[in-house]
């Protein structure tokens, strides 16, 4: 592949990721998911953190879709990681 072909593939892949990520964030905004989430959890003062979390998640998801990332973790790490995630989610909801 020439340099021009590589740059074209990178540009098309990044543009596709941005389009999908932007569509996802717009879909969340139109449905009103983020404001409803803040109402349910009584965390209206943190609405900007939820919004930025959705935006950053879409950007990171688009970037990760361009890479062929493989996490070489043992299957025994899945349970502790899942439990830690559940614990941190529960702690953030209690605030």
N, C-alpha and C positions, 0 to 999 in steps of 0.2 A: 504494500500500500504506500502511496505517496503521502507526503505531508499534507497536501491539500485534501486528500480523501479522509485522512485521520481528523483533520480540523472540521470537515463537514460532518462526519459522524458524531464528533463531540458536540458540535453546535446543535444538530438535530436532536440528539439524545437529551441535552440539557434543556432545550426549548420544549420538548415533550414533557419532561419532568416538571418544568415550571407551569406548563399549561394544566397538567393534571393536578398539581398541588394547589394552584390558584382556583381551579374549579372546586376542589374539595373544601377549601376555606370559604369560598363564596356560597357553597351549598350549606355549610354550617351557619353562615350568617343569615341566609334567607330563611332557614328553618328556625332560627332563633335558639339554637342548641346552647350556645355559650351563656346568654343571659338566663335561660331557664336553668342551666346547671348551677349558676351562681345563686339563683333563688332557692333551689332545692337544698344547697349546702350552706345557705346563709353566709356567703362570702362575697357579697356585692363589692366590697372594697378591693377585692383581688381580681376584678373582671379583666383588667389589662394583662395580668399574668396568664389568665386562661387564653386570651386572644393571642398573645405572643407565643404561648405554648403551641397553639394550633398552627401558627405561621411557621415557627421554627421546625415543628414536626413535619410539615409539608416540604420545607426546604431540605431538611436532612433526609427525608424519605426519597425525594427526587435525586439527591446526590448519591444515596446508597443504591438506588436502582441503576445508576451508571456503573457501579463497581461490582465486581464479583467477590464480595466479601465472604469469607468462610471463617467462622469462629470455631477453633479447634478446642472445644470444651468437652469434658467427659460428661456422660449422661448423669453422673452423680451430682453435678453442679446445678442441674435444672431445678431440683426441689429447693435448695437454699436460695437460689435467685428468685424463684417464684414466691417463697415465703417472705423474703425481704421486700419484694415489690408490694405484696399484700399489706405488710406491716406499715410501710411508708405511705401507702395510699390511705390506710385507716387513720394514721396519725395526722395526715394533712386534712382529712375530713373533720377531725375533732376540733380543729382550731377555730 
